[in-house]
Amino acid sequence: MLSTYLLARDHLECAAAILQGSDNRSQQLRNIIERTVALMDDAHPRPQTISNVLDFAEFRERVARS
């Protein structure tokens, strides 16, 4: 993957983490950012590696599904 893609994705994830406010505008912005990251992942899936490092985005998706 391109390093610019990974950097952009990391910046979006950081922005979503910063927007933890409970006001409506923060929630809307966080949802937009999270959907954008999901679309980026669909367009460029990450290679699967066996590791003991936890991927927080993957963990959140699994928790949301259950």
LUMBAVEX-726494 format. One record per residue: residue in one letter; x, y, z of N, C-alpha, C in turn. Coordinates in pm, whole numbers. Layout:
N
+----+--------+--------+--------+--------+--------+--------+--------+--------+--------+
: aa :    n_u :    n_v :    n_w :   ca_u :   ca_v :   ca_w :    c_u :    c_v :    c_w :
+----+--------+--------+--------+--------+--------+--------+--------+--------+--------+
:  A :      X :      Y :      Z :      X :      Y :      Z :      X :      Y :      Z :
...
+----+--------+--------+--------+--------+--------+--------+--------+--------+--------+
***
This chain:
66
+----+--------+--------+--------+--------+--------+--------+--------+--------+--------+
: aa :    n_u :    n_v :    n_w :   ca_u :   ca_v :   ca_w :    c_u :    c_v :    c_w :
+----+--------+--------+--------+--------+--------+--------+--------+--------+--------+
:  M :     82 :   -117 :      0 :      0 :      0 :      0 :     87 :    124 :      0 :
:  L :     32 :    228 :    -56 :    105 :    353 :    -58 :    117 :    412 :     82 :
:  S :    231 :    469 :    108 :    251 :    529 :    241 :    156 :    646 :    263 :
:  T :    120 :    719 :    156 :     27 :    831 :    171 :   -112 :    781 :    209 :
:  Y :   -151 :    665 :    155 :   -279 :    605 :    191 :   -280 :    570 :    340 :
:  L :   -174 :    504 :    385 :   -166 :    465 :    525 :   -164 :    587 :    617 :
:  L :    -92 :    690 :    576 :    -85 :    812 :    656 :   -222 :    879 :    663 :
:  A :   -292 :    887 :    551 :   -425 :    948 :    549 :   -521 :    870 :    638 :
:  R :   -513 :    738 :    630 :   -600 :    653 :    711 :   -570 :    673 :    859 :
:  D :   -444 :    680 :    896 :   -406 :    703 :   1035 :   -457 :    838 :   1085 :
:  H :   -446 :    941 :   1001 :   -495 :   1074 :   1040 :   -646 :   1073 :   1061 :
:  L :   -718 :   1002 :    975 :   -864 :    994 :    992 :   -900 :    920 :   1120 :
:  E :   -828 :    813 :   1151 :   -855 :    740 :   1275 :   -826 :    826 :   1397 :
:  C :   -720 :    905 :   1391 :   -689 :    996 :   1502 :   -798 :   1102 :   1518 :
:  A :   -845 :   1155 :   1406 :   -951 :   1255 :   1411 :  -1078 :   1197 :   1473 :
:  A :  -1111 :   1074 :   1436 :  -1229 :   1009 :   1493 :  -1213 :    989 :   1643 :
:  A :  -1092 :    956 :   1687 :  -1067 :    937 :   1830 :  -1078 :   1069 :   1905 :
:  I :  -1038 :   1178 :   1842 :  -1045 :   1310 :   1907 :  -1190 :   1353 :   1923 :
:  L :  -1275 :   1319 :   1827 :  -1414 :   1362 :   1829 :  -1499 :   1269 :   1916 :
:  Q :  -1473 :   1268 :   2043 :  -1547 :   1182 :   2135 :  -1655 :   1259 :   2210 :
:  G :  -1682 :   1382 :   2167 :  -1785 :   1462 :   2234 :  -1922 :   1403 :   2215 :
:  S :  -2014 :   1437 :   2304 :  -2149 :   1383 :   2296 :  -2244 :   1474 :   2219 :
:  D :  -2195 :   1591 :   2175 :  -2283 :   1680 :   2101 :  -2308 :   1624 :   1960 :
:  N :  -2417 :   1666 :   1901 :  -2463 :   1611 :   1773 :  -2362 :   1632 :   1662 :
:  R :  -2301 :   1747 :   1656 :  -2205 :   1777 :   1548 :  -2082 :   1687 :   1556 :
:  S :  -2030 :   1665 :   1676 :  -1915 :   1576 :   1693 :  -1950 :   1434 :   1653 :
:  Q :  -2068 :   1389 :   1690 :  -2110 :   1254 :   1653 :  -2124 :   1239 :   1502 :
:  Q :  -2180 :   1339 :   1436 :  -2194 :   1334 :   1290 :  -2058 :   1330 :   1222 :
:  L :  -1966 :   1415 :   1267 :  -1832 :   1416 :   1209 :  -1759 :   1285 :   1232 :
:  R :  -1772 :   1229 :   1354 :  -1709 :   1101 :   1384 :  -1766 :    990 :   1294 :
:  N :  -1897 :    990 :   1273 :  -1959 :    891 :   1185 :  -1910 :    904 :   1042 :
:  I :  -1897 :   1025 :    994 :  -1847 :   1048 :    858 :  -1705 :    995 :    844 :
:  I :  -1621 :   1025 :    943 :  -1482 :    980 :    938 :  -1475 :    828 :    945 :
:  E :  -1553 :    767 :   1033 :  -1550 :    621 :   1044 :  -1600 :    553 :    917 :
:  R :  -1700 :    610 :    852 :  -1748 :    554 :    725 :  -1643 :    571 :    616 :
:  T :  -1572 :    684 :    617 :  -1467 :    707 :    518 :  -1355 :    605 :    534 :
:  V :  -1315 :    579 :    658 :  -1211 :    478 :    683 :  -1259 :    341 :    638 :
:  A :  -1385 :    309 :    664 :  -1439 :    179 :    621 :  -1438 :    168 :    469 :
:  L :  -1473 :    275 :    400 :  -1469 :    274 :    253 :  -1326 :    259 :    203 :
:  M :  -1232 :    323 :    271 :  -1091 :    310 :    232 :  -1045 :    166 :    250 :
:  D :  -1089 :    102 :    358 :  -1052 :    -38 :    382 :  -1112 :   -129 :    276 :
:  D :  -1234 :   -100 :    234 :  -1297 :   -181 :    130 :  -1222 :   -167 :     -2 :
:  A :  -1173 :    -48 :    -30 :  -1102 :    -23 :   -156 :   -962 :    -85 :   -153 :
:  H :   -897 :    -83 :    -37 :   -761 :   -134 :    -23 :   -752 :   -220 :    102 :
:  P :   -795 :   -345 :     94 :   -788 :   -429 :    215 :   -645 :   -448 :    262 :
:  R :   -629 :   -449 :    392 :   -496 :   -469 :    450 :   -456 :   -615 :    438 :
:  P :   -328 :   -639 :    414 :   -283 :   -779 :    412 :   -294 :   -839 :    551 :
:  Q :   -339 :   -963 :    558 :   -355 :  -1031 :    686 :   -221 :  -1088 :    730 :
:  T :   -180 :  -1054 :    849 :    -58 :  -1108 :    906 :    -89 :  -1165 :   1043 :
:  I :    -16 :  -1266 :   1079 :    -32 :  -1325 :   1211 :     57 :  -1247 :   1306 :
:  S :     -6 :  -1191 :   1408 :     67 :  -1104 :   1498 :     -2 :  -1104 :   1634 :
:  N :     70 :  -1063 :   1734 :     10 :  -1050 :   1866 :    -29 :   -904 :   1893 :
:  V :    -30 :   -821 :   1790 :    -67 :   -681 :   1803 :   -217 :   -668 :   1774 :
:  L :   -288 :   -599 :   1861 :   -432 :   -581 :   1847 :   -461 :   -466 :   1752 :
:  D :   -544 :   -492 :   1651 :   -590 :   -388 :   1559 :   -720 :   -333 :   1617 :
:  F :   -716 :   -208 :   1668 :   -831 :   -152 :   1736 :   -951 :   -138 :   1643 :
:  A :   -931 :   -102 :   1517 :  -1042 :    -89 :   1423 :  -1110 :   -224 :   1403 :
:  E :  -1031 :   -327 :   1388 :  -1086 :   -462 :   1371 :  -1160 :   -506 :   1498 :
:  F :  -1104 :   -474 :   1613 :  -1167 :   -509 :   1740 :  -1302 :   -438 :   1753 :
:  R :  -1308 :   -308 :   1720 :  -1434 :   -234 :   1727 :  -1539 :   -294 :   1636 :
:  E :  -1497 :   -336 :   1515 :  -1593 :   -397 :   1422 :  -1648 :   -527 :   1478 :
:  R :  -1561 :   -610 :   1536 :  -1606 :   -736 :   1593 :  -1702 :   -713 :   1709 :
:  V :  -1672 :   -615 :   1793 :  -1759 :   -585 :   1908 :  -1893 :   -531 :   1858 :
:  A :  -1891 :   -447 :   1754 :  -2014 :   -390 :   1702 :  -2104 :   -498 :   1641 :
:  R :  -2043 :   -600 :   1581 :  -2122 :   -708 :   1518 :  -2186 :   -799 :   1621 :
:  S :  -2125 :   -809 :   1740 :  -2181 :   -904 :   1838 :  -2275 :   -838 :   1935 :
+----+--------+--------+--------+--------+--------+--------+--------+--------+--------+
***
